[in-house]
């Protein structure tokens, strides 16, 4: 969610900064150019006064002195400021220009010259931008005598200094915009973290509940009010789910326990009736087998309810030694069945687990592997340490399961259609999953090549995070467990 929310906030904040910065930069450029234009207008006004004085001098040769003064002023102006300037008669003939032979841009038909002939000063050229390196700044003013325009003063300024000044005036704006954008990025990051922090906590708590740690809760503090209310609703939902599941488990455990005694009495009566029947009676054998199967189902249900209900006593365990002990306990059973049972891997590695639950889970997995492995087959138990976990693999060379059945392995009461003749209730691996989940471990199933089933038990090497949640900062690690 942050990957979508953070860019959106950045785009919005960048748009706001640009909406403020661009008009400010434009206004600054207009202001700098207006200052230059005003200076040029003042200059042209001074030259217009000199030109008017020269034009008013009598035509007896004395007018040459004011005209020479005008030319001298224009030349000095050009030498000092590098600005071309000239005074032109109405027909475009020059009275005095600097440098020599300079002509007004556009001649008599130029926009500035035409405005001056109409008795108006230049309205100001189009805005010059720092990238307009081919532009010049042209300003024209009329020379008026007796209400008539008798000449036009024109100046043409290079825009290099103006463009440099505009860039220098933009530099503080650019620095301010960059600083504001950086602050906006930090603010956007902090805002998204504040908004999404309760979401991450909710996600972790949901993950724990989904993996069986039903005591996970969220402290409704921090974040927007809507998310705090969501945290309260989540806790109420988790309480209700835990209560319903607890009632269901209690019902299964009570029902299984209450049915065991009547079923034991029923099996005893069946055995007593069998004494009156001929030996080898098929109906009696069928009834007795179904009764024993029902007893196994009740025992499995009771074991599953206890596995899901009991709290795991987790601690640091020598997993390799525990596995070696269970393999040694099952080796006589494997020998009687003609199956080789082999232990491989590390001889000493610790993990975080419930030793009783892990032992029971290993017993069920090894028993299942031996049960389905034919005589002469091989069951291999491997212990492999990793940095954050210990992996236990139990691989057999039995018939295995089909591809479409692999996902259903470990489901309650599920048994492969090919193995219906093998005794069992279909609850053994479900109990294993419950025992391992209570201790923070995980069980997975895969095909074993060339034939058989490979069961992988993953045990964490360190204690998982507590299941009861308070607001957690994003820098902390993710949920513990497998």
NUPATI-535773 format. One record per residue (C-alpha): residue number from 1; x, y, z. Coordinates in steps of 0.2 Angstrom, whole numbers, plus 2048, in hexadecimal, padded with zeros to 3 digits. Example, Ala and Ser with C-alpha at 12.3 -4.5 7.8 and 13.67 -1.06 7.14 Angstrom:
i, px, py, pz
1, 83E, 7EA, 827 .
2, 844, 7FB, 824 .
This chain:
i, px, py, pz
1, 800, 800, 800 .
2, 80E, 80C, 804 .
3, 815, 809, 7F2 .
4, 804, 811, 7EC .
5, 801, 81E, 7F9 .
6, 812, 825, 7FA .
7, 814, 829, 7E7 .
8, 802, 831, 7E8 .
9, 807, 83D, 7F6 .
10, 817, 841, 7EE .
11, 80F, 846, 7DD .
12, 802, 850, 7E6 .
13, 80F, 859, 7F1 .
14, 81A, 85C, 7E2 .
15, 80B, 863, 7D8 .
16, 807, 86F, 7E6 .
17, 81A, 875, 7E7 .
18, 81A, 877, 7D4 .
19, 80A, 881, 7D5 .
20, 812, 88D, 7E1 .
21, 823, 88D, 7DA .
22, 820, 890, 7C7 .
23, 815, 8A0, 7CA .
24, 822, 8A6, 7D6 .
25, 830, 8A3, 7C9 .
26, 826, 8AB, 7BB .
27, 822, 8BA, 7C6 .
28, 835, 8BC, 7CA .
29, 83A, 8BB, 7B8 .
30, 82C, 8C8, 7B3 .
31, 833, 8D4, 7C1 .
32, 845, 8D2, 7BB .
33, 840, 8D6, 7A9 .
34, 835, 8E4, 7AE .
35, 844, 8EC, 7B8 .
36, 84F, 8EB, 7A8 .
37, 841, 8F2, 79D .
38, 83E, 901, 7A8 .
39, 851, 904, 7A8 .
40, 851, 904, 795 .
41, 842, 90F, 794 .
42, 84B, 91C, 79F .
43, 85A, 91B, 794 .
44, 84F, 91D, 784 .
45, 847, 92C, 78C .
46, 858, 934, 790 .
47, 85D, 931, 77E .
48, 84C, 938, 777 .
49, 84F, 948, 781 .
50, 860, 94A, 779 .
51, 859, 946, 768 .
52, 84B, 953, 76A .
53, 858, 960, 76F .
54, 862, 95C, 760 .
55, 853, 95D, 755 .
56, 84D, 96E, 75C .
57, 85E, 976, 759 .
58, 85E, 983, 74A .
59, 864, 97C, 739 .
60, 873, 988, 739 .
61, 880, 97B, 73D .
62, 87E, 97D, 750 .
63, 873, 96D, 751 .
64, 882, 963, 74D .
65, 889, 965, 75F .
66, 879, 95D, 767 .
67, 879, 950, 75A .
68, 88C, 94C, 75E .
69, 888, 94B, 770 .
70, 87A, 93F, 76D .
71, 885, 934, 763 .
72, 893, 935, 770 .
73, 886, 930, 77D .
74, 880, 921, 773 .
75, 892, 91B, 770 .
76, 896, 91C, 782 .
77, 886, 913, 787 .
78, 88A, 905, 77B .
79, 89C, 904, 781 .
80, 897, 903, 793 .
81, 888, 8F8, 793 .
82, 889, 8EF, 782 .
83, 878, 8F5, 77D .
84, 875, 8FA, 76B .
85, 86B, 90B, 76A .
86, 866, 917, 75D .
87, 85B, 925, 758 .
88, 851, 923, 748 .
89, 847, 930, 73E .
90, 835, 92B, 739 .
91, 83A, 924, 729 .
92, 847, 919, 731 .
93, 857, 923, 72D .
94, 863, 924, 73C .
95, 867, 934, 744 .
96, 874, 92C, 750 .
97, 877, 919, 754 .
98, 884, 90F, 75E .
99, 88C, 905, 758 .
100, 88E, 90C, 746 .
101, 882, 905, 739 .
102, 877, 8FD, 746 .
103, 865, 8FB, 741 .
104, 855, 8FA, 74B .
105, 84F, 8E8, 74C .
106, 841, 8E6, 73F .
107, 844, 8F8, 738 .
108, 836, 904, 736 .
109, 829, 8F5, 736 .
110, 82F, 8EE, 747 .
111, 823, 8ED, 755 .
112, 82C, 8F8, 761 .
113, 830, 905, 753 .
114, 81E, 905, 74E .
115, 818, 908, 760 .
116, 824, 916, 762 .
117, 81E, 91F, 752 .
118, 80C, 91E, 759 .
119, 812, 928, 768 .
120, 813, 91A, 774 .
121, 822, 912, 77D .
122, 825, 900, 77B .
123, 818, 8F5, 785 .
124, 826, 8EA, 789 .
125, 82D, 8DB, 780 .
126, 828, 8C9, 783 .
127, 82F, 8C0, 792 .
128, 841, 8BB, 791 .
129, 844, 8AA, 798 .
130, 855, 8A3, 79D .
131, 855, 897, 78E .
132, 851, 8A4, 781 .
133, 864, 8A7, 77C .
134, 85F, 8AE, 76B .
135, 854, 8BD, 772 .
136, 858, 8CF, 774 .
137, 84F, 8DC, 77D .
138, 848, 8EB, 772 .
139, 841, 8FB, 779 .
140, 83C, 90A, 76F .
141, 836, 91B, 775 .
142, 82F, 92A, 76A .
143, 838, 93B, 768 .
144, 82A, 948, 768 .
145, 82A, 95A, 763 .
146, 81B, 965, 762 .
147, 810, 955, 765 .
148, 817, 94C, 756 .
149, 823, 93D, 756 .
150, 832, 943, 74C .
151, 83E, 934, 751 .
152, 83F, 924, 75A .
153, 84C, 91E, 767 .
154, 84F, 90B, 766 .
155, 85A, 901, 772 .
156, 85E, 8EE, 770 .
157, 865, 8E5, 77F .
158, 86D, 8D4, 780 .
159, 863, 8C9, 78C .
160, 872, 8BF, 793 .
161, 873, 8CA, 7A3 .
162, 860, 8C9, 7A5 .
163, 860, 8B6, 7A3 .
164, 86E, 8B4, 7B0 .
165, 865, 8C0, 7BC .
166, 855, 8B5, 7BA .
167, 85E, 8A5, 7BD .
168, 866, 8AD, 7CC .
169, 855, 8B2, 7D3 .
170, 84E, 8A1, 7CF .
171, 85C, 898, 7D9 .
172, 855, 89C, 7EA .
173, 844, 896, 7E4 .
174, 84B, 886, 7DD .
175, 854, 883, 7EE .
176, 844, 887, 7F8 .
177, 83A, 87B, 7EC .
178, 847, 86D, 7EE .
179, 847, 86F, 801 .
180, 834, 870, 802 .
181, 833, 860, 7F7 .
182, 840, 857, 802 .
183, 835, 85C, 811 .
184, 826, 857, 808 .
185, 82E, 846, 804 .
186, 832, 844, 817 .
187, 820, 849, 81C .
188, 819, 83D, 80F .
189, 823, 82F, 815 .
190, 81F, 832, 828 .
191, 80D, 834, 823 .
192, 80C, 824, 81A .
193, 815, 81B, 828 .
194, 809, 822, 835 .
195, 7FA, 81D, 82A .
196, 800, 80C, 826 .
197, 808, 807, 836 .
198, 7F7, 800, 83D .
199, 7F4, 7F7, 82D .
200, 805, 7EE, 82F .
201, 801, 7EA, 841 .
202, 7F0, 7E3, 83B .
203, 7F8, 7D9, 82D .
204, 804, 7D1, 839 .
205, 7F6, 7CD, 846 .
206, 7EB, 7C6, 837 .
207, 7FA, 7BB, 832 .
208, 7FC, 7B4, 844 .
209, 7EA, 7B0, 845 .
210, 7EA, 7A8, 834 .
211, 7F8, 79D, 83A .
212, 7EF, 798, 84A .
213, 7F6, 7A4, 856 .
214, 7E4, 7AA, 85C .
215, 7EA, 7B5, 86A .
216, 7F1, 7C2, 85E .
217, 7EA, 7D3, 861 .
218, 7EC, 7E5, 85C .
219, 7EE, 7F4, 868 .
220, 7E3, 801, 861 .
221, 7EF, 80F, 862 .
222, 7F7, 81A, 855 .
223, 7F2, 81E, 843 .
224, 7E2, 826, 83D .
225, 7D1, 824, 847 .
226, 7CA, 819, 839 .
227, 7D8, 80C, 83B .
228, 7D7, 80D, 84E .
229, 7C5, 808, 84D .
230, 7CA, 7FB, 841 .
231, 7D6, 7F4, 84E .
232, 7C9, 7F3, 85B .
233, 7BD, 7EA, 84F .
234, 7CB, 7DE, 84A .
235, 7CE, 7DA, 85D .
236, 7BB, 7D7, 85F .
237, 7BB, 7CC, 850 .
238, 7CA, 7C2, 856 .
239, 7C2, 7C0, 867 .
240, 7B3, 7B9, 85F .
241, 7BC, 7AD, 854 .
242, 7C7, 7A7, 862 .
243, 7B7, 7A4, 86D .
244, 7AE, 79B, 85F .
245, 7BD, 790, 85B .
246, 7C0, 78D, 86D .
247, 7AE, 787, 86F .
248, 7B0, 77C, 860 .
249, 7C0, 774, 866 .
250, 7B8, 771, 877 .
251, 7A9, 769, 86F .
252, 7B4, 75D, 865 .
253, 7BE, 759, 874 .
254, 7AF, 756, 87F .
255, 7A6, 74C, 872 .
256, 7B5, 741, 86F .
257, 7B8, 73E, 881 .
258, 7A6, 73B, 885 .
259, 7A5, 72E, 877 .
260, 7B4, 725, 87B .
261, 7AD, 71C, 88A .
262, 79D, 716, 881 .
263, 7A7, 711, 872 .
264, 7B3, 707, 87D .
265, 7A4, 6FE, 885 .
266, 79D, 6FB, 874 .
267, 7AD, 6F3, 86E .
268, 7AE, 6E8, 87D .
269, 79C, 6E2, 87A .
270, 7A1, 6DF, 868 .
271, 7AF, 6D4, 86E .
272, 7A4, 6CB, 87A .
273, 798, 6C7, 86C .
274, 7A6, 6C1, 861 .
275, 7A9, 6B3, 86D .
276, 798, 6AC, 869 .
277, 79B, 6AD, 856 .
278, 7A5, 6A1, 84B .
279, 7B7, 6A6, 849 .
280, 7BB, 6B0, 839 .
281, 7A9, 6B7, 838 .
282, 7AB, 6C5, 82B .
283, 79C, 6D0, 832 .
284, 7A4, 6CF, 843 .
285, 7B5, 6D4, 83D .
286, 7AE, 6E2, 833 .
287, 7A4, 6E9, 842 .
288, 7B3, 6E8, 84D .
289, 7BE, 6F1, 840 .
290, 7B2, 6FF, 83E .
291, 7B1, 701, 851 .
292, 7C4, 702, 852 .
293, 7C4, 70E, 844 .
294, 7B7, 719, 84D .
295, 7C2, 718, 85D .
296, 7D1, 71E, 853 .
297, 7C7, 72D, 84C .
298, 7C1, 732, 85D .
299, 7D3, 731, 864 .
300, 7D9, 73B, 855 .
301, 7CB, 748, 858 .
302, 7D0, 749, 86A .
303, 7E2, 74B, 866 .
304, 7DF, 758, 859 .
305, 7D4, 762, 865 .
306, 7E2, 761, 872 .
307, 7EF, 766, 866 .
308, 7E6, 775, 860 .
309, 7E1, 77A, 872 .
310, 7F1, 777, 87C .
311, 7FE, 785, 87D .
312, 80F, 780, 877 .
313, 81D, 77F, 883 .
314, 82A, 786, 878 .
315, 83D, 787, 87C .
316, 84E, 784, 875 .
317, 84F, 772, 870 .
318, 85D, 767, 868 .
319, 853, 763, 859 .
320, 860, 757, 852 .
321, 861, 74D, 862 .
322, 84E, 74C, 863 .
323, 84D, 746, 851 .
324, 85A, 739, 854 .
325, 851, 733, 864 .
326, 840, 731, 85A .
327, 849, 728, 84C .
328, 851, 71C, 858 .
329, 83F, 719, 860 .
330, 838, 715, 84F .
331, 846, 70A, 848 .
332, 83F, 6FA, 84F .
333, 82E, 6FD, 847 .
334, 837, 701, 836 .
335, 841, 6F1, 838 .
336, 831, 6E6, 83B .
337, 82A, 6EE, 82C .
338, 839, 6EB, 821 .
339, 83C, 6FD, 81E .
340, 84D, 706, 820 .
341, 84C, 715, 82B .
342, 85B, 721, 829 .
343, 860, 731, 832 .
344, 86B, 73E, 829 .
345, 870, 750, 82B .
346, 877, 75A, 83A .
347, 87A, 751, 84B .
348, 877, 761, 855 .
349, 86D, 770, 852 .
350, 861, 77A, 85D .
351, 850, 781, 859 .
352, 841, 789, 862 .
353, 833, 77C, 864 .
354, 828, 773, 870 .
355, 832, 763, 873 .
356, 822, 759, 877 .
357, 818, 760, 868 .
358, 827, 75E, 85C .
359, 82A, 74C, 862 .
360, 818, 747, 85F .
361, 818, 74F, 84E .
362, 828, 746, 849 .
363, 820, 735, 84F .
364, 810, 738, 845 .
365, 81B, 73D, 835 .
366, 827, 72E, 837 .
367, 818, 722, 83A .
368, 80F, 728, 82B .
369, 81F, 726, 820 .
370, 822, 714, 827 .
371, 80F, 710, 825 .
372, 80F, 714, 812 .
373, 821, 70E, 80E .
374, 821, 6FC, 807 .
375, 82D, 6EF, 80D .
376, 83F, 6F2, 807 .
377, 83B, 705, 806 .
378, 845, 713, 80E .
379, 840, 721, 819 .
380, 84D, 72F, 81B .
381, 84C, 73C, 829 .
382, 857, 74B, 826 .
383, 85C, 759, 832 .
384, 862, 769, 829 .
385, 867, 779, 832 .
386, 864, 78A, 82B .
387, 867, 79C, 831 .
388, 856, 79F, 837 .
389, 84E, 78E, 837 .
390, 851, 77B, 839 .
391, 84A, 770, 82B .
392, 844, 75E, 82F .
393, 840, 753, 81F .
394, 838, 742, 820 .
395, 838, 73A, 80F .
396, 832, 729, 80B .
397, 832, 71E, 7FB .
398, 820, 719, 7FC .
399, 813, 71C, 7EE .
400, 810, 72E, 7F3 .
401, 801, 738, 7EE .
402, 7FB, 73F, 7DD .
403, 7FE, 751, 7D8 .
404, 7EC, 756, 7DC .
405, 7EC, 74E, 7ED .
406, 7FC, 757, 7F3 .
407, 7F3, 766, 7F8 .
408, 7E7, 75C, 803 .
409, 7F4, 753, 80D .
410, 7F2, 758, 81F .
411, 7E0, 75C, 81D .
412, 7D4, 755, 82B .
413, 7CD, 744, 827 .
414, 7D4, 744, 815 .
415, 7DC, 734, 80F .
416, 7E2, 72F, 7FE .
417, 7D7, 724, 7F4 .
418, 7E6, 719, 7F0 .
419, 7E9, 716, 803 .
420, 7D8, 712, 80A .
421, 7DD, 700, 80F .
422, 7EA, 708, 81B .
423, 7E4, 70A, 82C .
424, 7E2, 71C, 833 .
425, 7D6, 72A, 836 .
426, 7DC, 737, 82B .
427, 7E0, 743, 83A .
428, 7F2, 73F, 83D .
429, 7FA, 74C, 832 .
430, 7ED, 759, 838 .
431, 7F2, 756, 84A .
432, 804, 758, 844 .
433, 800, 769, 83C .
434, 7F8, 76F, 84C .
435, 806, 769, 857 .
436, 813, 772, 84C .
437, 809, 782, 84A .
438, 807, 784, 85D .
439, 81A, 784, 85F .
440, 81D, 790, 850 .
441, 823, 782, 844 .
442, 81C, 77E, 833 .
443, 819, 76E, 829 .
444, 819, 76C, 816 .
445, 816, 75E, 809 .
446, 81E, 75A, 7F9 .
447, 822, 74C, 7ED .
448, 832, 742, 7F0 .
449, 83B, 73C, 7E0 .
450, 839, 730, 7D9 .
451, 82B, 72A, 7E4 .
452, 824, 72E, 7F5 .
453, 820, 73D, 800 .
454, 82B, 749, 807 .
455, 825, 752, 817 .
456, 82F, 762, 81D .
457, 82E, 768, 82E .
458, 835, 77A, 831 .
459, 83A, 77F, 843 .
460, 83F, 791, 847 .
461, 850, 792, 84F .
462, 84B, 7A1, 85A .
463, 83C, 7A6, 864 .
464, 82E, 7AE, 85A .
465, 826, 7BF, 85D .
466, 819, 7C0, 86B .
467, 807, 7BD, 864 .
468, 800, 7CC, 86E .
469, 802, 7DC, 863 .
470, 805, 7EE, 867 .
471, 809, 7FB, 859 .
472, 819, 7F6, 851 .
473, 825, 802, 848 .
474, 828, 7FD, 836 .
475, 83A, 7FA, 839 .
476, 837, 7EB, 844 .
477, 838, 7D9, 83D .
478, 829, 7D0, 836 .
479, 81F, 7C3, 83F .
480, 828, 7B5, 847 .
481, 825, 7A3, 845 .
482, 828, 798, 836 .
